[in-house]
Amino acid sequence: MRLAEIIGLRPEPAAGVLVTLTRRCPLSCAHCSTGSGPDTDERPAPGDLRRFVASFTPRDRPDVMMLTGGEPLLMPGLVRELALSAKEKGTRTAVLSGMFFARARSVPRAVLRAAEAVDHFSASLDLHHEREVPRAAVFAALRALSTTGTRVSLHLTGTGPDDPYLAEATAAVEHEFGGTLPVLVNEIRAFGRAATWARPARAVGGDDAAAPAPCAMAAWPVVAFDGTVLACCNQHTVDRRPVPPHLRLGHIAEDGWGTVRARALDSPLLRAVRTVGPLHLATGHAPDAPPAASYCDACRRLSALPGAVAAAERTASGAAGALLDLTVGRTRRAHGPTALVRAHGCAPYAAWVERPEPGEAEALR
């Protein structure tokens, strides 16, 4: 599975699910958005994770399951087990790793077996990771992992479009892989350990709060560190307890994929967030509410705004609301992965997500 396919599916409601395996990580990167580290041990119960993935069926399943953390490959056996279970139902799996194991200059057999079971393997690389795992070791490990037949890519992060590190790192990727490694380039945001020093996320939708600005990030359910399933991957939302009612889809100890998917798709408020955006909904139907600090803050407040809730019920309920939701998601998907990264990632590097992957360029000749 190519990186561009995964990103291309991101705006489509319930096309995927993000699953956190642990908050623990051997690394202590200064910019970590999840605040993960060696001394953190929050994780969903493995048995609950197994039951949740086993609830996928050939007729009702996510197209993609993204395994993340913390560091998911602290449990390579669980990664392999969940990936194989999902594959039986037709779900493809991707995993995102901080590449701690690459410091040993060889890829452990257990990690190779996990890579063989997934459909895509993505490695995190940035200035902070490089202080703990050398770049050359990451490149060598990616080459070794690609021999399993699994597609590989990089998740590269910098401070913004003018960050000299991003220019230098992408040049190094170009030199090392000759244009055959796709890269998702993001900007460091003020979450987790970066909350005290990184710049806040830019607003979505420009300066006009009343203009519709659909949220693609409320499309895929997210299994958080404690097994709670949320409608959004925003880190403030993932960490917050209690979860705002409209953003809580259940818990993997109690709910299977079918229930979670139905709640994600059938909620008028979530449909409104995905089709017109929270700022448009709040500004138009709760004008007396205190101003939100950000786009995502406006979303978290919605279930406490009766006017916004009523407007969502009127416009996004029933078959008409479902059709609107599906249409907007598929329209955004049709714009392609580069357009999505241009809006939510580091725009000058957006086209890097559609680059060919190792071995792919030769096959196309």
N, C-alpha and C positions, 0 to 999 in steps of 0.2 A: 504494500500500500504506500503510495507516494505521499510526501508531506502536503503537496498541493491538494490532494484528495481530502485529507483530513481537514484542512483549513477551509476548503470549499464547502464542506458539509456543516461548518460551524453555525451558520445562521438558521439552519433548518430545524424547527422545533422537534425535540426528542430524537434527532438523528444520531445523537451520541450521548455518552455519559462519562463524566470525569470521576474517577475513583481514587481517593487518597488511601494509600496502604499504611502510612505511618508518618508521623511528624519528626521522627528521629532522622538524623543525618550525621555522617562522620565529619562533615565539613562545617565550618562556622563562618560562612561568607558574610561580609559586612552589609551586603545589600539584600539579603534573603527576604523575600516578600512574605514567606510563611513563618519566619522566625524559627526555622528548624535548626537543630544542632545536636551534638553528641549527648547532651544531658536532657533532651526532651524525649519523652516516651509515650506520647499520646498516639493511639491507633485504634481503629475499629477492630472488633473481635474477628479473628480470621474465620471462625465458623459462620458468623453473620455475613461476611463477604462471600464465602462460598455459597451460602444459601441464596443470597441476592443474585449472584451471577447465574446460579442454577435455575433461577426463576425465568430467565430468558427462554423464549420459545421460538421456533422457526417463523411463526406468524406474528409474534409480538416481541421484538428485540431491538436494541439500538444497532445502528449500522457500525458504530465505532465505540470501543471502550478505551479510554485513555487512563493508564495507570501512572500515578504520580505520588509525590510525597511533600516534604521530606525526601528520603532516598528509598524508592521502592525496591531497589536491588540489594538492600540489606536482607531481603527475603526472596531470593531468586527462585526458590522452589514454589512459593506462593504465586509469584508472577507467572511462572510456567503453568501451574495448575489452573489459575483463573483464565489465562489465555486459551488453554486447550478446552476448558469447559465452555467458554464463550464461542469458540470456533465451531463446536458441535452444533450450535444453534444458528450459525451464520454470521456472527458478530466478529468483526476484525478488531485486533488489539494493537495499541501503540503504547510505548513506555518512554518516560522522560527521566533521564538519569544525570546526576551531578558528576559521574565518572570517577568516584573515589577509588575504585579498584584499579584504574589505569596507572596509579602511582607505582604499582608493582611491576610495571613494564610488560605484563602479560595478562591476558584476560582469563580469569578463573573459569574452570569448566562449568561450574554451576551457572555463571553468568552467560556463557555461550549457549547453554541449554535453554535458558530463559529467552535469549534472543532468537533461538530457532523457533520458539513457540509463538512469538509475537509477529505482527505484520509490519511494524515500523518501530525503529529504535532511534530516539533523538537524544543528543548529548548537549548539556548546558556548557556554554563557554563564555567567559567574560573576564574582565580585569580581576575581579574578586576570586572567581574560581581558579584563575591561573596562579594566584598566590598559594594555592593549596595543591593543585594538580597541574603539572606542566602541560603547555599546549602540545608539544611534540608527543607526549604520552597519550593525550586525547586523540590526536590524529591517528596514531598507530593503532589504538584500540578500535577506532571506527573502521579502519581498514580490516582489522581482524574480524570484527562483528559482521561486516558486509559479506564475508565469505560464508556465513551461515545461510545466505539467500534472503535475509531480511533487509528491507530498505532502511537506509540510515540518513540522518540529517543533523544539523546543528541548530540549537536555540542560542542565539547570540544576543547579548544585552549590553547597552551602553547608556550614557547620560542624555543622549539626544542626537539629532541629525549631524551636528557639528563636532561630535566627540571624535578626537583624533584616534582613539583606540579602535573605534568601529572601522574607520578607514584603513588602519593598519591591519586589523584582524581579518577583514574581508579580503584584503590583498594577499594575506598569508594563506587563506583558504583557497583563493584562486590559484596561487602558485603551487600549493600542495596537491590539489585535486583537479586542476585544469578545467574548471567550469563544470564539474560533474557532481557537486555536492550542494543540495538545496539548503538554504539557511533562512530561518525565521528570525528577523531582527526586531527586538523590542526595546523600549526605553525603561530605565529603572524608575519605579514609582515609589511614592512615600507610604509604603506598607511594610509591616514587619520591622526588621532591623534598620531599614532605610527610612523609616517614618520620621526620624529626627534630622535627616540631612538631604533627602532627595526632594525634587520639586513635585508639587501636587500634580495629579493627572489633569490633562487638559479637558475642557468641557467638550461634550459630544453635541454636535448640532449647531455650533457657532454661538454668536452672542444673542440671538433671538430665542429666548426661552419658550416662547409660545409656538415656535415652529415645530412641526413633527420631527422627531429624531429617534427612530426605532432603535431598540437595544438588541443586538445580536447575542450578547453575552447571557441573556435570560432564556436561551434556547435549550441548552443542554443541562440536565440535572447534575448536581455535584454531591458526591458522597464525601462528607467532611471527616475530620479526625476522630470524632466521637460516634460516627455512624449516622448522624443526622443527614438527611438528604435535602439539599437546598436548590432553589431555582436559579441561582446566580453564583458565579465564580469570584465576584469581588471579594477581596480578602477581608475587608471590614465586615462584610456580611457573613462570610464563612466563620469568622471568629466570634461574632456577636451571639450572646445568649441572654434572654430568649430571642429566637429568630422572629422577625416580623411575620405575622400569620400568613400573608400571601406569598412569602418566600420560603416557607417550610413545606416540603413535599412528603415528609414522613421520616422513617428511620429503618435502616436495613434489618434491624432485629425483629421488626414487625411487618414491614411492607416489601412486597416483591416489585419487580420492574413494571408489571402491568398496572399496579396501583399508582406507582410513582409517575409513570408516563401519562396516565389518565388525568391525574391532578395537574401535571404540567401543561397538558394540552387543553383542558377544559376550563381552567380558571379565566374568567373574563378579565380580571385585573392583570394577570400575566400576559394574556393576549394583547391587551392595550399597551403594556410596556414594550412588547415586541413589535407592535405595529405603528404606534405614534410616539412612544417614549414617555418616561415619567414626568419630565418637566412640562411637556405639552398638556398632559393630563392634569397635573396639579395646578398649573397656571390658568388653564381654562375653566376648571371646575372646583377649585378651592382657592380662589384669589385672596382670601383673608388669612390663609395659613402663613406662618412665619417663613421667610425665605430659606430655601435649602442651601446648605453649604456647598453642594456639588450635585452633579447629575445623579450619582449613585445614592447620595443622601436623600434626594427627592424620592427615589424609588423606595427606599427603606421606610419612608413616612407614609406611603400611600394608603395602607390599610387603616390608618388612623384618621383619614380624611373622608368623611361621609360623602361629600360631593363628588370626589374622584371615584370612589367605589361605585356610587350610583351611576355615574357616567359610563364607567366600564361595563356595568351590567346592562345598560341600555344599548350600547353600541357593539359590544364584543361577545354577547351571549349567543347560544344556539348555533345553527348551521351557518348563518351569515358571518358570525364572528370567527368560526372555525375556518371558513373559506378565506376570510381576510388574512388571518394569521398564516395560513398555508401559502397564500399568494405572495405576501410580503417576504416570507422566509425563502421561498423559491426564487423570487425576483432578485433578492440579495445574493443568493447562491449563483444565479446566472451571471451576475457581474464578475464573478471569479474571485479566486483567493487573493490575487494581487490587490484588488480594490478593497477587500476586507482588511488586509494588513496595512494598506495606506491609511485607512481610517483609525485603526486601533493599535498599530505597531509603529515602527520607525519608517515614515513614508519614503524617504529616498532609497531605501533598500527593499521596498516591498516586493519588487519583481524577483528577488532572490528565492522566494518560496517556490517558484515554478521552474527553477533550473533542473536539468536532468540529474539523475542520481548515478552513483558509481555503477558502471556496467551498462547503464541505459543508453548512453550516447553511442556506444559501439553497436548496440542492438538495433539502433535506428538508422545506421549507415547502410 
